[in-house]
């Protein structure tokens, strides 16, 4: 069922995205999307089938009285997991916070550690099919527990991008499209709107739960299938799926098109390890096309990789060789080495070239080599061994993992490459070369200025390419984990117990560093949208009574999007339309806001911002957590027509009127 769902999901994303881009998602567009999905499903789903290979448990009895230890471990696991969910649920807050760990009590980590420890031993103690089926419930549940802290804690919402996407989806839901229409995100919007319309799932729910829920309930069964294809039994495969949570999973805690695309790329890489037949590789190519409509930055690498699989495996797998056995194709076999060269060249240059074309003419090039390629200095910095030792044992250990994360992944991958060289290098070399190509792509992208973006977002795109390069090392890390667990499972007593405890500690540390943090080592800085932000934007909407602009930080802008969507676009004197709140990723108002908080909040600056449009009313919003809040507060009072405080000064709104 999981794989049928994945196929339907991919087809629906692809068809919905294409219909949205070339037409719109009104009633006719919805009908066309469902019709195309149904037609492609009838044709393709019977054709696509992921091979079942490896050891099976067909002779394992379905019902065999569970052992006392299995029953005890299972009940204990459920108790600790329910308590962990309970703790998250009652830690929810509408306040502006930097990290969920500011409001979640410390005993949550003890609950999570214990549940992780118990789950590992449940996978080791299981024998019957009944116990195996329980594991199929427990593991996705544990994944969801891991991915859901932000879902439960942030009452209003987490991050900034989800507010933009939810507002855009509401416009599409009402009008069929949002302008300007772009190809990127079309698959994400198409999927969400169709699910909303046919299943009546609120857009707010889809916008919050889609990626965490898909990650929790797709990764474990897919991993189990992959591990079984490598020759593991169900319980050993389950243990390995659990152990994957030792790696940070920040991209799975929040729903955005980019995070959904990364999840699907990860699934393509995983399924490529288990695929055996041409039709399975064709399915992976279909998934890659769906990813391209969701987010091209992940879609381009996914398409290139799926094409590489078709090229490589056509003469390495018996089932595929026959499909390419015609004399004409055999004569072209000598071209394959050039196809490989072309693939790796494209992987290295496609994304940097796309970014270069996009930004050409939008910014000034960096002047010095150090400025042109900051990735080199960043890489050198990341290769230094860091040993945190200033806080408690848990924080020191967590930041030992976090600070040396890239080094740890590279070391594990190197060990995995050595294992692959001794066993099946031909199967795994395409992942090593692909990863290397994307590392090259990362460094080339670092040479671009991205000056059309605000400073703190300029490294975002190259960082995403680095993440893709690390994703392609997953097969080698998998070999290391498989080797480690094989050695561990033959142990007993204290060694097995202490190893299970260590894995649970690693999972707990991974949980901690996967979310925003505010501690002695790190300050994530970005605060969430709070209830006083909501009160402030509601008051400004009512007080203005007409056209107005508001200079505010991005979380106040998120509050306005949450409450009113893209309601107020003002006609600029240049002819363009300007959203009345600053959006850091675009629009001229954000620079005026930065000048107000980093230089001085003056009436002249506000009037210049208002002069962009016909608005006669302007607001400047100051949050108490902002740097130099007391100084800015007193300066703004001198220039504003009036001001209003919310939450005893947590948010102060200054009003400016131009006659």
WOURUR-V816705 format. One record per residue. N is the residue number from 1. RES is the residue in three letters. PSI is psi in radians with two decimals (999 if undefined). NEAR is the number of other C-alpha atoms within 12 Angstrom. D_FIRST is the distance of its C-alpha to the first C-alpha in whole Angstrom. Layout:
N;RES;PSI;NEAR;D_FIRST / N;RES;PSI;NEAR;D_FIRST
This chain:
1;UNK;-0.65;15;0 / 2;UNK;-0.71;21;4 / 3;UNK;-0.56;29;5 / 4;UNK;-0.75;22;5 / 5;UNK;-0.76;19;6 / 6;UNK;-0.69;34;9 / 7;UNK;-0.78;39;10 / 8;UNK;-0.73;34;10 / 9;UNK;-0.80;38;12 / 10;UNK;-0.79;41;14 / 11;UNK;-0.71;40;15 / 12;UNK;-0.71;43;16 / 13;UNK;-0.77;45;18 / 14;UNK;-0.87;43;20 / 15;UNK;-0.75;44;21 / 16;UNK;-0.72;45;22 / 17;UNK;-0.73;45;24 / 18;UNK;-0.73;37;26 / 19;UNK;-0.73;36;26 / 20;UNK;-0.78;45;28 / 21;UNK;-0.73;32;30 / 22;UNK;-0.23;21;31 / 23;UNK;-1.93;28;32 / 24;UNK;2.89;34;31 / 25;UNK;1.01;41;28 / 26;UNK;-2.83;25;30 / 27;UNK;-0.73;23;29 / 28;UNK;-0.76;17;29 / 29;UNK;-0.67;30;28 / 30;UNK;-0.77;34;25 / 31;UNK;-0.76;22;25 / 32;UNK;-0.74;26;25 / 33;UNK;-0.78;38;22 / 34;UNK;-0.68;33;20 / 35;UNK;-0.78;20;21 / 36;UNK;-0.72;25;21 / 37;UNK;-0.78;31;17 / 38;UNK;-0.76;21;17 / 39;UNK;-0.84;18;19 / 40;UNK;-0.61;25;18 / 41;UNK;-0.76;28;14 / 42;UNK;-0.63;17;16 / 43;UNK;-0.70;15;18 / 44;UNK;-0.63;23;15 / 45;UNK;-0.74;28;12 / 46;UNK;-0.42;18;13 / 47;UNK;-0.66;20;15 / 48;UNK;2.28;29;13 / 49;UNK;2.16;26;11 / 50;UNK;2.23;34;12 / 51;UNK;2.50;26;14 / 52;UNK;1.92;25;14 / 53;UNK;3.02;23;17 / 54;UNK;-3.02;20;19 / 55;UNK;2.45;22;20 / 56;UNK;2.94;23;18 / 57;UNK;0.67;21;18 / 58;UNK;-0.50;12;18 / 59;UNK;0.02;11;22 / 60;UNK;2.24;18;21 / 61;UNK;2.47;15;22 / 62;UNK;-0.84;17;19 / 63;UNK;2.01;16;22 / 64;UNK;2.22;16;25 / 65;UNK;2.12;16;27 / 66;UNK;2.54;23;26 / 67;UNK;2.73;18;29 / 68;UNK;-0.67;14;31 / 69;UNK;-0.66;21;31 / 70;UNK;-0.75;29;27 / 71;UNK;-0.79;22;27 / 72;UNK;-0.83;19;30 / 73;UNK;-0.71;32;28 / 74;UNK;-0.79;34;25 / 75;UNK;-0.73;20;27 / 76;UNK;-0.73;23;29 / 77;UNK;-0.79;35;26 / 78;UNK;-0.69;31;25 / 79;UNK;-0.86;20;29 / 80;UNK;-0.61;29;29 / 81;UNK;-0.75;35;26 / 82;UNK;-0.73;22;27 / 83;UNK;-0.63;23;30 / 84;UNK;-0.79;35;29 / 85;UNK;-0.72;32;27 / 86;UNK;-0.76;24;30 / 87;UNK;-0.77;29;32 / 88;UNK;-0.79;34;30 / 89;UNK;-0.73;25;30 / 90;UNK;0.12;19;34 / 91;UNK;0.01;26;35 / 92;UNK;2.48;31;34 / 93;UNK;2.64;30;37 / 94;UNK;0.07;25;38 / 95;UNK;2.77;31;41 / 96;UNK;2.01;37;41 / 97;UNK;2.74;34;40 / 98;UNK;-0.72;30;39 / 99;UNK;2.51;33;37 / 100;UNK;-0.40;44;34 / 101;UNK;-0.15;32;36 / 102;UNK;-0.46;26;39 / 103;UNK;-0.32;28;38 / 104;UNK;2.18;30;36 / 105;UNK;2.70;21;38 / 106;UNK;-0.45;20;38 / 107;UNK;-0.24;19;37 / 108;UNK;-0.68;32;33 / 109;UNK;-0.59;34;33 / 110;UNK;-0.70;27;35 / 111;UNK;-0.78;33;32 / 112;UNK;-0.75;43;29 / 113;UNK;-0.82;37;31 / 114;UNK;-0.75;32;31 / 115;UNK;-0.71;42;27 / 116;UNK;-0.76;48;26 / 117;UNK;-0.80;37;29 / 118;UNK;-0.71;38;28 / 119;UNK;-0.67;49;24 / 120;UNK;-0.74;46;25 / 121;UNK;-0.43;39;27 / 122;UNK;-0.74;39;24 / 123;UNK;-0.47;40;22 / 124;UNK;-0.44;37;25 / 125;UNK;-0.29;28;26 / 126;UNK;2.60;36;23 / 127;UNK;-0.81;29;23 / 128;UNK;2.95;27;21 / 129;UNK;-0.60;24;18 / 130;UNK;-0.77;24;18 / 131;UNK;-0.64;32;19 / 132;UNK;-0.71;36;16 / 133;UNK;-0.60;22;14 / 134;UNK;-0.71;31;17 / 135;UNK;-0.62;40;17 / 136;UNK;-0.33;36;13 / 137;UNK;-0.78;25;14 / 138;UNK;-0.76;36;18 / 139;UNK;-0.86;44;17 / 140;UNK;-0.62;33;15 / 141;UNK;-0.72;33;17 / 142;UNK;-0.66;46;20 / 143;UNK;-0.76;40;19 / 144;UNK;-0.68;36;19 / 145;UNK;-0.72;43;22 / 146;UNK;-0.65;47;23 / 147;UNK;-0.07;39;23 / 148;UNK;0.10;41;24 / 149;UNK;-0.77;46;28 / 150;UNK;-0.60;44;28 / 151;UNK;-0.70;37;26 / 152;UNK;-0.67;33;28 / 153;UNK;-0.77;36;32 / 154;UNK;1.74;36;32 / 155;UNK;-0.75;28;33 / 156;UNK;-0.69;36;34 / 157;UNK;2.76;43;32 / 158;UNK;2.38;43;31 / 159;UNK;-2.97;39;33 / 160;UNK;-0.81;31;34 / 161;UNK;-0.71;31;32 / 162;UNK;-0.56;37;29 / 163;UNK;-0.71;37;32 / 164;UNK;-0.81;37;33 / 165;UNK;-0.67;34;30 / 166;UNK;-0.72;37;29 / 167;UNK;-0.71;31;33 / 168;UNK;-0.73;37;32 / 169;UNK;-0.59;41;29 / 170;UNK;-0.66;33;31 / 171;UNK;-0.77;28;33 / 172;UNK;-0.71;38;31 / 173;UNK;-0.66;31;29 / 174;UNK;-0.68;20;33 / 175;UNK;-0.21;19;34 / 176;UNK;-0.32;30;31 / 177;UNK;2.89;32;32 / 178;UNK;2.40;31;34 / 179;UNK;2.56;17;37 / 180;UNK;2.38;13;38 / 181;UNK;2.32;22;35 / 182;UNK;2.70;24;33 / 183;UNK;-0.72;31;30 / 184;UNK;2.50;29;29 / 185;UNK;-0.14;39;27 / 186;UNK;-0.70;43;26 / 187;UNK;-0.65;45;23 / 188;UNK;-0.86;47;22 / 189;UNK;-0.74;49;24 / 190;UNK;-0.79;50;23 / 191;UNK;-0.85;46;19 / 192;UNK;-0.76;47;21 / 193;UNK;-0.72;47;23 / 194;UNK;-0.80;44;21 / 195;UNK;-0.68;30;18 / 196;UNK;-0.76;26;22 / 197;UNK;-0.62;28;23 / 198;UNK;-0.44;17;20 / 199;UNK;-0.06;13;18 / 200;UNK;0.56;15;22 / 201;UNK;2.19;19;21 / 202;UNK;2.45;22;24 / 203;UNK;-0.61;35;25 / 204;UNK;-0.66;28;26 / 205;UNK;-0.80;24;23 / 206;UNK;-0.72;35;21 / 207;UNK;-0.41;41;24 / 208;UNK;-0.73;39;24 / 209;UNK;-0.27;33;20 / 210;UNK;-0.99;38;18 / 211;UNK;-0.84;38;19 / 212;UNK;-0.70;38;19 / 213;UNK;-0.79;31;16 / 214;UNK;-0.77;36;14 / 215;UNK;-0.74;42;16 / 216;UNK;-0.65;34;15 / 217;UNK;-0.03;34;11 / 218;UNK;-0.73;39;11 / 219;UNK;-0.84;42;14 / 220;UNK;-0.87;37;13 / 221;UNK;-0.58;37;10 / 222;UNK;-0.73;41;11 / 223;UNK;-0.69;43;15 / 224;UNK;-0.72;41;14 / 225;UNK;-0.72;39;13 / 226;UNK;-0.80;40;16 / 227;UNK;-0.66;38;18 / 228;UNK;-0.58;32;17 / 229;UNK;-0.39;27;18 / 230;UNK;0.08;32;21 / 231;UNK;0.27;22;22 / 232;UNK;2.63;28;21 / 233;UNK;2.98;31;20 / 234;UNK;-0.74;41;17 / 235;UNK;-0.67;39;20 / 236;UNK;-0.69;41;22 / 237;UNK;-0.66;41;19 / 238;UNK;-0.74;42;18 / 239;UNK;-0.72;44;22 / 240;UNK;-0.64;44;22 / 241;UNK;-0.68;43;19 / 242;UNK;-0.76;44;21 / 243;UNK;-0.38;41;24 / 244;UNK;-0.39;36;23 / 245;UNK;0.01;42;24 / 246;UNK;-0.23;35;27 / 247;UNK;2.40;38;27 / 248;UNK;2.61;31;28 / 249;UNK;0.75;36;25 / 250;UNK;-0.57;30;27 / 251;UNK;-0.07;32;25 / 252;UNK;0.10;43;22 / 253;UNK;-0.10;43;24 / 254;UNK;2.48;41;25 / 255;UNK;2.02;42;23 / 256;UNK;2.80;36;25 / 257;UNK;-0.72;42;24 / 258;UNK;-0.77;36;26 / 259;UNK;-0.70;37;23 / 260;UNK;-0.73;45;20 / 261;UNK;-0.74;43;21 / 262;UNK;-0.70;43;22 / 263;UNK;-0.78;43;19 / 264;UNK;-0.59;45;17 / 265;UNK;-0.76;46;20 / 266;UNK;-0.73;40;19 / 267;UNK;-0.69;40;16 / 268;UNK;-0.79;50;17 / 269;UNK;-0.76;44;20 / 270;UNK;-0.83;36;18 / 271;UNK;-0.47;42;15 / 272;UNK;-0.42;45;19 / 273;UNK;-0.48;40;20 / 274;UNK;-0.30;31;17 / 275;UNK;2.52;38;17 / 276;UNK;-0.33;34;20 / 277;UNK;2.76;33;20 / 278;UNK;-0.74;34;21 / 279;UNK;-0.49;28;18 / 280;UNK;-0.65;34;16 / 281;UNK;-0.58;38;19 / 282;UNK;-0.67;35;19 / 283;UNK;-0.71;40;16 / 284;UNK;-0.61;45;17 / 285;UNK;-0.68;38;20 / 286;UNK;-0.75;38;18 / 287;UNK;-0.70;48;17 / 288;UNK;-0.68;42;21 / 289;UNK;-0.70;38;22 / 290;UNK;-0.73;45;20 / 291;UNK;-0.66;48;21 / 292;UNK;-0.62;37;24 / 293;UNK;-0.40;42;24 / 294;UNK;-0.84;45;23 / 295;UNK;1.95;37;26 / 296;UNK;-0.51;36;28 / 297;UNK;-0.61;42;29 / 298;UNK;-0.48;43;26 / 299;UNK;-0.67;43;25 / 300;UNK;-0.88;37;28 / 301;UNK;-0.65;48;27 / 302;UNK;-0.74;43;24 / 303;UNK;-0.79;36;25 / 304;UNK;-0.74;40;28 / 305;UNK;-0.72;42;26 / 306;UNK;-0.59;38;23 / 307;UNK;-0.66;34;26 / 308;UNK;-0.72;35;28 / 309;UNK;-0.73;42;25 / 310;UNK;-0.68;35;26 / 311;UNK;-0.82;34;29 / 312;UNK;-0.83;30;29 / 313;UNK;-0.08;33;27 / 314;UNK;-0.39;28;28 / 315;UNK;0.29;24;31 / 316;UNK;-0.23;20;29 / 317;UNK;2.34;22;26 / 318;UNK;-0.71;15;28 / 319;UNK;-0.43;20;25 / 320;UNK;-0.53;24;26 / 321;UNK;-0.68;22;30 / 322;UNK;-0.48;18;30 / 323;UNK;-0.28;21;28 / 324;UNK;0.62;24;31 / 325;UNK;0.10;17;34 / 326;UNK;2.59;12;36 / 327;UNK;-0.66;11;40 / 328;UNK;-0.75;10;40 / 329;UNK;-0.59;18;37 / 330;UNK;-0.62;17;39 / 331;UNK;-0.42;12;42 / 332;UNK;0.06;16;40 / 333;UNK;-0.56;21;38 / 334;UNK;-0.29;12;41 / 335;UNK;-0.23;14;40 / 336;UNK;-0.66;21;37 / 337;UNK;-0.54;15;39 / 338;UNK;-0.56;15;40 / 339;UNK;-0.71;21;36 / 340;UNK;-0.79;27;35 / 341;UNK;-0.73;19;38 / 342;UNK;-0.69;21;37 / 343;UNK;-0.88;32;34 / 344;UNK;-0.59;30;35 / 345;UNK;-0.73;25;38 / 346;UNK;-0.75;27;36 / 347;UNK;-0.62;39;33 / 348;UNK;-0.55;33;37 / 349;UNK;-0.32;28;38 / 350;UNK;-0.88;31;36 / 351;UNK;-0.81;37;35 / 352;UNK;-0.68;35;39 / 353;UNK;-0.71;23;40 / 354;UNK;-0.76;22;38 / 355;UNK;-0.67;30;39 / 356;UNK;-0.78;26;43 / 357;UNK;-0.69;17;43 / 358;UNK;-0.68;17;41 / 359;UNK;-0.11;21;44 / 360;UNK;2.19;18;47 / 361;UNK;-0.15;14;50 / 362;UNK;-0.24;16;48 / 363;UNK;2.88;18;49 / 364;UNK;2.43;17;52 / 365;UNK;2.65;21;51 / 366;UNK;2.68;17;52 / 367;UNK;-0.80;13;55 / 368;UNK;2.74;11;55 / 369;UNK;-0.66;16;53 / 370;UNK;-0.66;14;52 / 371;UNK;-0.56;18;51 / 372;UNK;-0.59;23;49 / 373;UNK;1.18;25;47 / 374;UNK;-0.28;27;46 / 375;UNK;-0.58;28;43 / 376;UNK;-0.80;22;46 / 377;UNK;-0.62;17;47 / 378;UNK;-0.71;21;44 / 379;UNK;-0.77;20;43 / 380;UNK;-0.73;13;46 / 381;UNK;-0.71;16;46 / 382;UNK;-0.30;20;42 / 383;UNK;-0.12;19;43 / 384;UNK;2.40;17;46 / 385;UNK;2.23;18;45 / 386;UNK;2.27;21;45 / 387;UNK;1.54;19;46 / 388;UNK;2.37;22;46 / 389;UNK;0.43;16;48 / 390;UNK;-0.18;15;49 / 391;UNK;-2.83;17;47 / 392;UNK;2.97;14;45 / 393;UNK;-0.73;15;43 / 394;UNK;-0.81;25;40 / 395;UNK;-0.74;30;41 / 396;UNK;-0.76;25;43 / 397;UNK;-0.75;29;40 / 398;UNK;-0.76;35;37 / 399;UNK;-0.34;33;39 / 400;UNK;-0.73;28;40 / 401;UNK;-0.83;32;36 / 402;UNK;-0.79;34;36 / 403;UNK;-0.48;26;40 / 404;UNK;0.39;24;39 / 405;UNK;-0.85;29;35 / 406;UNK;-0.71;30;36 / 407;UNK;-0.73;23;38 / 408;UNK;-0.78;25;36 / 409;UNK;-0.75;33;33 / 410;UNK;-0.66;28;35 / 411;UNK;-0.80;20;37 / 412;UNK;-0.73;28;33 / 413;UNK;-0.68;32;32 / 414;UNK;-0.74;23;36 / 415;UNK;-0.72;25;35 / 416;UNK;-0.65;32;32 / 417;UNK;-0.69;31;34 / 418;UNK;-0.75;22;36 / 419;UNK;-0.76;25;34 / 420;UNK;-0.66;26;32 / 421;UNK;-0.52;18;35 / 422;UNK;-0.21;14;36 / 423;UNK;-1.17;14;33 / 424;UNK;1.09;19;31 / 425;UNK;-0.62;20;32 / 426;UNK;-0.61;19;32 / 427;UNK;-0.54;26;28 / 428;UNK;-0.20;34;28 / 429;UNK;-0.52;28;31 / 430;UNK;-0.50;36;30 / 431;UNK;-0.68;38;28 / 432;UNK;-0.80;32;32 / 433;UNK;-0.63;29;33 / 434;UNK;-0.78;40;31 / 435;UNK;-0.77;34;31 / 436;UNK;-0.72;28;35 / 437;UNK;-0.69;37;35 / 438;UNK;-0.45;43;33 / 439;UNK;-0.72;37;36 / 440;UNK;-0.76;31;39 / 441;UNK;-0.68;38;37 / 442;UNK;-0.84;39;37 / 443;UNK;-0.64;32;41 / 444;UNK;-0.69;32;42 / 445;UNK;-0.57;37;40 / 446;UNK;-0.38;38;42 / 447;UNK;-0.13;31;45 / 448;UNK;2.66;39;44 / 449;UNK;-0.63;36;46 / 450;UNK;0.67;32;43 / 451;UNK;-0.21;26;47 / 452;UNK;-0.09;25;45 / 453;UNK;2.76;25;43 / 454;UNK;2.76;21;44 / 455;UNK;-0.81;15;45 / 456;UNK;-0.06;15;43 / 457;UNK;-0.04;18;40 / 458;UNK;-0.40;25;41 / 459;UNK;-0.04;27;40 / 460;UNK;-0.77;23;36 / 461;UNK;-0.74;32;35 / 462;UNK;-0.62;33;36 / 463;UNK;-0.62;26;35 / 464;UNK;-0.63;32;31 / 465;UNK;-0.67;42;32 / 466;UNK;-0.72;35;33 / 467;UNK;-0.70;35;30 / 468;UNK;-0.72;43;28 / 469;UNK;-0.70;39;31 / 470;UNK;-0.60;38;30 / 471;UNK;-0.65;40;26 / 472;UNK;-0.12;40;27 / 473;UNK;-0.08;40;28 / 474;UNK;-0.75;38;25 / 475;UNK;-0.60;45;25 / 476;UNK;-0.67;38;28 / 477;UNK;-0.64;36;28 / 478;UNK;-0.71;37;25 / 479;UNK;-0.67;33;27 / 480;UNK;-0.78;29;30 / 481;UNK;-0.70;34;27 / 482;UNK;-0.80;32;26 / 483;UNK;-0.75;24;30 / 484;UNK;-0.80;25;31 / 485;UNK;-0.57;31;28 / 486;UNK;-0.72;21;29 / 487;UNK;-0.64;16;33 / 488;UNK;-0.68;26;32 / 489;UNK;-0.33;27;30 / 490;UNK;-0.05;14;33 / 491;UNK;2.84;17;35 / 492;UNK;2.95;15;36 / 493;UNK;-2.35;12;38 / 494;UNK;-0.66;12;40 / 495;UNK;-0.80;15;38 / 496;UNK;-0.75;23;34 / 497;UNK;-0.84;20;35 / 498;UNK;-0.61;18;37 / 499;UNK;-0.71;24;34 / 500;UNK;-0.69;35;31 / 501;UNK;-0.70;26;34 / 502;UNK;-0.76;23;34 / 503;UNK;-0.69;35;30 / 504;UNK;-0.65;34;30 / 505;UNK;-0.75;34;33 / 506;UNK;-0.71;34;32 / 507;UNK;-0.68;40;28 / 508;UNK;-0.70;40;31 / 509;UNK;-0.70;35;33 / 510;UNK;-0.73;36;30 / 511;UNK;-0.81;43;29 / 512;UNK;-0.81;43;33 / 513;UNK;-0.11;40;33 / 514;UNK;-0.20;34;30 / 515;UNK;2.84;36;31 / 516;UNK;2.55;31;35 / 517;UNK;2.65;29;38 / 518;UNK;1.59;22;41 / 519;UNK;-2.94;23;43 / 520;UNK;-0.35;15;46 / 521;UNK;-0.52;22;44 / 522;UNK;2.50;22;42 / 523;UNK;1.91;18;42 / 524;UNK;-0.32;21;39 / 525;UNK;-0.84;20;42 / 526;UNK;1.94;26;40 / 527;UNK;2.76;33;40 / 528;UNK;2.91;40;37 / 529;UNK;2.24;42;38 / 530;UNK;3.02;39;40 / 531;UNK;-0.53;30;41 / 532;UNK;-0.47;33;45 / 533;UNK;-0.74;41;44 / 534;UNK;-0.79;34;42 / 535;UNK;-0.71;30;45 / 536;UNK;-0.80;40;47 / 537;UNK;-0.58;41;45 / 538;UNK;-0.75;24;46 / 539;UNK;-0.76;28;49 / 540;UNK;-0.70;40;50 / 541;UNK;-0.75;27;48 / 542;UNK;-0.68;14;50 / 543;UNK;-0.66;24;54 / 544;UNK;-0.78;22;53 / 545;UNK;0.20;16;53 / 546;UNK;-2.60;19;53 / 547;UNK;2.41;28;52 / 548;UNK;2.81;39;52 / 549;UNK;2.72;48;51 / 550;UNK;2.11;45;49 / 551;UNK;1.96;48;50 / 552;UNK;2.91;43;47 / 553;UNK;3.03;38;45 / 554;UNK;-0.44;36;41 / 555;UNK;-0.50;45;40 / 556;UNK;-0.68;46;42 / 557;UNK;-0.67;43;41 / 558;UNK;-0.66;39;38 / 559;UNK;-0.72;44;39 / 560;UNK;-0.71;42;41 / 561;UNK;-0.71;38;37 / 562;UNK;-0.68;37;36 / 563;UNK;-0.71;30;38 / 564;UNK;-0.07;28;39 / 565;UNK;-2.63;29;37 / 566;UNK;0.99;32;39 / 567;UNK;-0.72;22;42 / 568;UNK;1.78;26;45 / 569;UNK;2.23;24;45 / 570;UNK;2.49;29;49 / 571;UNK;2.07;21;51 / 572;UNK;2.78;22;53 / 573;UNK;-0.33;15;56 / 574;UNK;-0.15;13;55 / 575;UNK;-0.36;12;53 / 576;UNK;2.83;14;49 / 577;UNK;2.35;22;47 / 578;UNK;2.23;33;47 / 579;UNK;2.47;33;44 / 580;UNK;-0.07;43;47 / 581;UNK;2.64;46;45 / 582;UNK;2.38;36;45 / 583;UNK;2.02;35;42 / 584;UNK;-0.53;32;42 / 585;UNK;-0.04;25;40 / 586;UNK;2.79;19;42 / 587;UNK;2.64;26;45 / 588;UNK;-0.28;32;49 / 589;UNK;-0.50;40;49 / 590;UNK;-0.61;32;47 / 591;UNK;-0.62;29;50 / 592;UNK;-0.67;37;53 / 593;UNK;-0.78;37;51 / 594;UNK;-0.67;30;51 / 595;UNK;-0.62;25;55 / 596;UNK;-0.66;38;55 / 597;UNK;-0.46;32;54 / 598;UNK;-0.36;20;55 / 599;UNK;-1.48;18;58 / 600;UNK;2.34;26;60 / 601;UNK;1.77;36;59 / 602;UNK;2.75;31;61 / 603;UNK;-0.62;31;62 / 604;UNK;-0.77;21;63 / 605;UNK;-0.75;29;59 / 606;UNK;-0.73;43;58 / 607;UNK;-0.61;33;60 / 608;UNK;-0.71;26;59 / 609;UNK;-0.76;41;55 / 610;UNK;-0.54;38;56 / 611;UNK;-0.26;29;58 / 612;UNK;-0.45;29;55 / 613;UNK;-3.00;30;54 / 614;UNK;0.13;27;57 / 615;UNK;2.37;33;55 / 616;UNK;-0.10;26;58 / 617;UNK;2.32;34;57 / 618;UNK;2.61;46;55 / 619;UNK;2.48;51;53 / 620;UNK;2.16;56;53 / 621;UNK;2.20;51;50 / 622;UNK;2.18;45;51 / 623;UNK;2.54;37;49 / 624;UNK;-0.48;28;51 / 625;UNK;-0.07;25;48 / 626;UNK;2.55;27;50 / 627;UNK;2.34;16;52 / 628;UNK;0.66;18;56 / 629;UNK;-0.85;24;55 / 630;UNK;-0.72;19;58 / 631;UNK;-0.83;20;60 / 632;UNK;-0.67;30;58 / 633;UNK;-0.86;34;58 / 634;UNK;-0.64;19;62 / 635;UNK;-0.70;23;62 / 636;UNK;-0.58;34;60 / 637;UNK;-0.51;27;62 / 638;UNK;-0.48;19;65 / 639;UNK;-0.33;26;64 / 640;UNK;2.68;31;61 / 641;UNK;-0.66;22;63 / 642;UNK;3.01;21;61 / 643;UNK;2.79;29;58 / 644;UNK;2.40;30;56 / 645;UNK;2.52;26;54 / 646;UNK;2.34;26;51 / 647;UNK;0.74;20;50 / 648;UNK;0.79;11;54 / 649;UNK;0.05;22;53 / 650;UNK;-0.67;27;50 / 651;UNK;2.27;36;50 / 652;UNK;2.27;39;53 / 653;UNK;2.17;38;53 / 654;UNK;2.28;41;56 / 655;UNK;2.38;38;57 / 656;UNK;2.30;39;59 / 657;UNK;2.30;27;61 / 658;UNK;2.13;21;63 / 659;UNK;999;12;65
